[in-house]
Amino acid sequence: AAGMFLRLLSDIQWRAAHPKWRRMTGSQRSTSTTAEPHPLSLPAQAQVVICGGGIMGTSVAYHLSKMGFKDIVLLEQGRLAAGTTRFCAGIVSTARPVSIELKMAHYSNKLYQQLEQETGVQTGYMKTGSISLAQTQDRLISLKRIASSLNVMGIPCEIISPKKVSQLHPLINIHDLVGAMYVPEDALVSSANVSLALATAASRNGVQIHERTSVSHVTIQKGQVTGVETDRGRIQCEYFVNCAGQWAYELGHSGEEPVHIPVHACEHFYLLTHPLQEPLSSSLPTIVDPDGRIYIRNWQGGILSGGFEKNPKPLFTEGRNQLEIQNLQEDWDHFGPLLSALLRRMPGLEALQIMQLVNCPESFTPDMRCIMGESPTARGYFVLAGMNSAGISYGGGAGKYLAEWIVNGYPSENVWPLDLKRFGTLQSSRTFLRHRVMEVMPLMYDLKVPRWDFQTGRQLRTSPLYDRLDAQGARWMEKHGFERVKYFVPPGSDLLDLDHSKTFYKPDWFDIVGAEVKCCKEAVCVIDMSSFTKFEISSTGDQALENLQYLFSNDLDVPVGHVVHTGMLNEKGGYENDCSIARLSKRSFFMISPTDQQVHCWTWLKNRLPDDSNLVLEDVTWKYTALNLIGPRAVDVLSELSYAPMTAEHFPSLFCKEMSVGYANGIRVMSITHTGEPGFVLYIPIEYALHVYNEVMNMGQKYGIRNAGYYALRSLRIEKFFAFWGQDLDAFTTPMECGREFQVKLDKGMEFLGQEVLLEQKQNGVYKRFTMFILEDHDTDMDLWPWWGEPIFRNGRYVGKTTSSAYSYTLERHVCLGFVHHFDEQTGEELVVTTDFINQGEYEIDIAGQRFQAKAKLYPFSSLFAQRRRKDDVELSGYQRE
């Protein structure tokens, strides 16, 4: 087999060039099948044990050793780079829609470029460039959005015509193309050799590498990694890194305390050909044809071409797998549609001789993003797996970020979109994973327009009101496995059109959401927000208050019944969470956080609260249904249902009281709406949910009540400049940088986490500022919409990106939120961002290469709505998150 031959050849060359390798590991075998002498014994202990000798494991070892860790052991059950890495197509592509993935791929490209010089191991690095083809205008728009991101990062990239495609790659058929994206610095490598080069550099830095060594399980005591059991003995260790690729799931479940790593393998096919009659030039660009579902690269004068078919074949659902991945069965019938697409794209290949159809497993994740980070249940247990067929592109960057995480306690970039803690145990069901990866694999090349949703693994976590809302026309999206309403389709609307509206322009739901927003502002709406994460923290004495005062930036020593908006900050002053906390009694607190905080926030608190039986942290998310009553008539509805006065004198803003609503007791009513509009959130014990909902809807009829969804909520919160954790706020953003100083009590009489950084920022200024942009010359009906991630330009120079955006039905304009930086024009150094710097600039937002003028506003801005509303009474004190 050609793949095997290449792998063996690289193995022989590499081992011949490094006799020290044989002495160090005792792997003195030749590449024949003769018995292997006994290798060197394993060390009894190490600081870090890495499981997996593919691109991920060797990259982590390389970066850890570069960062000064000495006591590192890498274990590989077969031979180095003999798993998925060996079969990898070797395409290093930086064109990624997610910012952190783009940064990882860019770093990998730069690393591989100099690796051969550093190690002496040939990596096959060749800068060929890549061309992504567009057969439709929508595909071209998606490429233009990616091109905008690449250009502002300094990565050369251009949108080119079909004619230019033909000049760069003469064999490509261009008759059905509308354009393409050319990234000249993308590259090709031999992925197995890159892995061997990283291993060589790591071993020179003192990393011990042991092949033919299987990890049976990881031992965990009191929530902390203590060692690794292998088929050759035990190694005590402080950190364990699971880089086991498609075996990461099984390895995570092998111990007494499972670590859930949601990855699942699918078969992945690509074709190898003999050299063409006139061999292809080694510098020809790689072709990615997502509408044809294929990629094409040159390979030794011939081509290598694979793709992501619509009907993938999941593998090893029952857990069966091979030690080193042997070539799976060829399946020409299955590969047929991809072969047809290849021949359409390169018609000159008809007479080509095929050498082999390669079939190897690739592991995929539930959301098409890789998995990295520390386990929420076992301290010191790190994971790097699930590369979704982009392992060689991410390998260098992912290894670097994970090594930083282990050494420093956090990576140098915001990696939340890739963090293992974005998943819960519910995504670890094998049935769920099997069905989801069958959807994920085709999605790799499907056109993804804004606000698209997965279709598999749905209706997993639902509110008790799900059926009731569904019957009234709810359209659903999913967050952390929880079904949430986007909007409600009114009776008589064309349902089919709405379910299939996929566009970068004005969406079909525009008027529906507009009507819901209008109702929130003029009457009363109900939004089911049961998916919010809800914790209770209580103690026998003052332990709860004392610990929360240290972990949160605002002052929680407030009278019973008051609600506090506060950040949960890290040592660098950045937001680990943004939440509302109600003081239920002297010794108990009720904490409301975003939906996707359930695992992350729990882990953060558990790791920092003392192990004290008198202090109790309980997850009560499932105990309460949350109904958000938004609008000026919410007060009337609740007053009539509870026979209690709900006006501001009796029920002030940011207040919490337990009440009866209808027949139901024990309902926690809070005077916040997470939008800045007047209203209340009702936290209802789950068994009363249906009753209270029915009572509210019946009583609200005379006030014009209606259901609403999260799209209306998003529009309301963005036009009020409310930041949303996970999108606007992250672990690298402080309250000072987003105008939230009023949520920080620097003088609350005790130290809190992140306080030093905030004091320093207060004194010296900040290097980025959260800013609102109102688009000026943008035609909502005809122009492309901003969604998020658009570059921001000030006086023609790039200063940052948008983090979220929505149409404001009040202002009748698009509103974007984002961070503005101040870069020195000569050196590029970051400078302090002042209010004057923000206010004195001329701004533009780049939407897929087209720039629109925008007006910048800083928080707060109470005069913003004056011209649009009769009363200039925008209440901003009661704001919250989505």
MIVOTI-301974 format. One record per residue (C-alpha): x, y, z. Coordinates in steps of 0.5 Angstrom, whole numbers, plus 500, padded with zeros to 3 digits. Example, Ala and Ser with C-alpha at 12.3 -4.5 7.8 and 13.67 -1.06 7.14 Angstrom:
<rs>
525491516/527498514/
</rs>
This chain:
<rs>
500500500/503507498/501510505/504504509/510505504/511512505/510511513/516506513/520510508/520516513/521511519/527508516/530515514/528518521/531513525/537512521/539519522/538519529/541513532/541516539/533515539/534508539/539508545/534513549/527509547/530502546/526501540/532498536/527494531/528494524/522495520/521488519/516484523/522481527/521481535/523487538/528487544/525489551/525496551/527501556/523500563/518506564/520511570/516510576/514517576/514524572/511531572/507530565/505523562/502524555/498519552/498518544/504519539/500523533/501530531/497532538/501528543/508530540/506537539/504538546/511534548/515539544/511545547/512543554/519542553/520548550/517552556/522549561/518542563/523537564/520531567/515529561/513522558/510520552/507513551/504511544/501504544/503502537/508507533/509514533/505517528/502511526/494513527/490518524/496522523/499517518/493518513/492525514/492529507/497534510/494540508/495546512/489551511/488557515/482559512/477558518/471561520/472561528/477566530/481561535/482556530/484561525/490563530/492556531/492554524/496560522/501558528/502551526/504554519/509558521/512552526/512547520/516552516/522552520/521545523/526542518/531547520/530546527/530538527/534536521/528532520/525533513/517535513/516535506/513543507/512546501/508553500/503551495/497556497/490554497/484556492/477555495/472555490/465558490/459555485/454560488/454567491/452565498/458561498/462567495/459571501/462566506/469566503/469574503/467574510/473569512/478573507/476579511/478576517/485573514/487580511/486584518/490578521/496580516/495573512/495574505/488573502/484575496/478574492/479572485/475571479/474564475/479566470/485567475/483560478/485557471/491561471/493559478/491551476/490550469/487543470/481546473/474546470/472553472/465554468/460553474/464558478/462565481/469566484/474563489/479565495/486565494/491564500/498564497/501562504/497555505/502549505/503542504/507537509/508530510/504529517/507523519/514527518/512533522/510529528/517525528/520532527/516534533/518528537/525529535/526536538/522534544/527528546/533532545/529537550/529531555/522528553/522520554/518517549/516510549/512506544/509499544/506502551/498502552/495506558/490502561/487507565/488514569/488513577/484519580/484521588/480526591/479529584/486529582/490525577/495521581/498516576/497512570/497504569/500501563/501494560/508495563/507498570/505504573/507511573/506516578/504523575/501530576/498531570/496527564/494529557/489525553/491525546/489519544/485521538/479516536/481512542/480519547/473517549/474510551/481512555/477517558/471512560/477507562/478509570/473509576/471516575/470517567/472523564/467525558/470526551/465527546/469524540/466519535/470516529/467516521/471513515/474518511/476516504/481519499/484517492/491517490/493516483/500515479/503521476/500524470/503523463/506530465/507530472/503535476/508541479/509540486/508548487/500547484/495550489/491545493/484546491/478546496/471545492/466545498/460545493/463539490/464536497/472535495/479537496/485536491/492536492/498534488/502528490/508526487/506528480/499525481/493527485/491526492/483527493/478526498/472529501/466529506/460525503/453526505/452519507/458518512/460511515/461512523/466507526/467503532/460505536/461499540/468501542/472496537/478499534/485497532/491498535/495502529/490504524/490498518/487501512/480499512/476496506/476500500/468502498/468505491/460505491/461510497/466514494/463514487/459521488/466524490/470521484/464524480/465531483/473530482/472528474/467534473/472539477/478536473/476533466/483531464/483526469/479521465/485517463/488517470/491511473/488510480/494507485/489506491/483508495/485510502/480509508/482511515/478513521/477521523/474523529/469528530/466532535/458534536/459541534/465541529/470544534/476541537/476539544/482541549/482543556/482540563/477535565/471538570/471532574/479531575/484536576/490535572/487531567/488535560/485533553/487535546/482531541/477531536/480535530/474534525/479532520/484538521/489535525/495537521/492545521/491545528/497541531/502546532/497551535/493547539/499543542/502550544/495553547/495546551/502547554/501554556/494551560/498546563/504551565/501557566/494555568/491558562/492559555/495566552/488566548/481565549/480558547/473557550/470555544/474549544/474548552/472541554/467544559/463547553/460540554/456536559/455529560/449529556/453529549/457523551/451518549/454513544/447514540/448521540/455521538/453516532/447520530/451527531/457525527/453523521/451530521/457533522/461530517/457533511/457540515/464540514/463543507/456545507/454552507/453555514/449561514/448565520/444562526/444555523/442549528/444542528/438537527/440531530/441530538/435534539/429535544/434532549/433537555/426541554/422545559/416543561/412548557/416545550/409541548/405547549/410552546/411548540/403547539/403555538/408555533/415555536/421555532/427552536/434552537/439548542/444551547/448546551/443541549/437545551/431547547/430554546/425558542/428563537/421566535/413564534/411563527/404566527/398562525/397563517/404564516/408560511/412555515/416551510/419558508/421560515/424553516/428554510/430561510/438561509/441567508/446572509/441578508/435580511/432573514/424571513/423572520/425579520/417582521/416576526/421578531/419585530/412584532/415580538/420586540/414591539/410587544/415587549/416595549/408596549/405591552/407584555/411578552/413571556/419568554/421561557/428562559/428555563/435553560/439558565/444555569/441556577/446554583/444555590/450556595/448556603/452555609/451554617/454560618/458566614/462561610/457562604/458570604/465570605/467565600/463569595/465576596/472573594/470570588/465575585/467583584/461586586/459587594/454581595/453583603/446586601/440586605/436580604/431580597/436584593/439582587/446583585/449583578/457581578/462578574/466572577/473574575/480570574/486572577/487577571/481580572/477577566/470574566/470567568/462568568/457574568/451573573/446575577/446573585/440574589/440574597/435569599/437569606/443571611/446565609/443563602/444565595/441564588/445565582/443565575/448564570/448563562/446556559/453554557/456556564/453549567/459545567/464551567/462555573/460549577/468547576/470554577/466554584/468547586/475548585/475554589/470553595/473550601/472543602/467544608/461540610/458546612/458550606/453547600/453548593/447545589/445545582/438547581/437548574/433542573/428544579/426551576/422553570/424560568/419565565/421572563/415577563/417583559/414589558/410595561/404591563/408585566/406589573/399589571/399581570/403579576/399584581/392581579/395574579/398575586/394580589/400583591/402590589/408590584/409597583/416600584/415603591/413596593/417592588/424596586/428594581/433588582/429585588/427578589/421576593/418569594/410569592/404566590/402566583/395563581/395557586/402556586/407557592/414558593/415562586/421566586/420573583/425578581/425585578/430584572/428582565/435581562/434586557/433593560/426593559/421593565/418586567/420580572/423573571/419568575/423562577/417557578/418550581/418545576/411542578/407548577/410551571/404549566/399552571/403558572/404559565/397558563/395563569/399568566/397567559/390567561/390573565/395577560/390576554/386583556/393586556/395584549/400578552/404574547/409569547/416571544/423568543/431569544/431573537/427578540/431578547/437579543/435585539/433588546/439587549/444589544/440596543/441597550/448595550/448589554/454584554/453577553/458572556/461567551/460572546/462579548/465578555/470572556/476570560/481576557/476582558/475586564/469590567/474596566/474594559/467594557/464600562/462595567/466599573/459600577/459592578/465592581/466594589/474596589/472598596/468593599/472592605/475585603/480583597/477579591/480575585/482580580/482586584/489588583/489588575/482592576/486597581/492598576/487599570/483604574/490608575/493606568/487606563/485600558/488597552/481596549/474599550/467595549/464600544/457600540/456602533/450604529/450603522/449609518/449608510/446600511/440598507/437593511/433590505/438590500/445590504/449584507/447584514/452584520/452578524/459577528/466577527/466583522/473587522/472595525/476600522/477607525/480612520/481607515/485603520/483596523/482597530/478590532/472586531/465586532/463580538/455581536/450584533/442585531/437589528/434595533/427595531/427602536/433605532/431602525/438601524/443595525/447595532/454592532/458591539/465590539/472592542/476597539/484597540/489603539/495600535/501605534/501606527/509605526/510599531/504596532/504596539/498597543/496603547/491606552/484607549/481613551/474616551/477621546/480616542/473613541/469619540/474622535/474617530/471615523/468608524/467603518/464596519/467591514/461586512/464581507/469586504/464592503/465597509/459601512/460607516/458607523/457611529/461609535/457610542/460608549/456606555/452609558/448613553/441614556/440620550/440615545/433613545/430620546/429622539/425615538/421615544/416619547/419618554/426619555/426614561/431608559/432604565/439602565/440600572/437593571/440590566/443583565/445578560/442574555/
</rs>
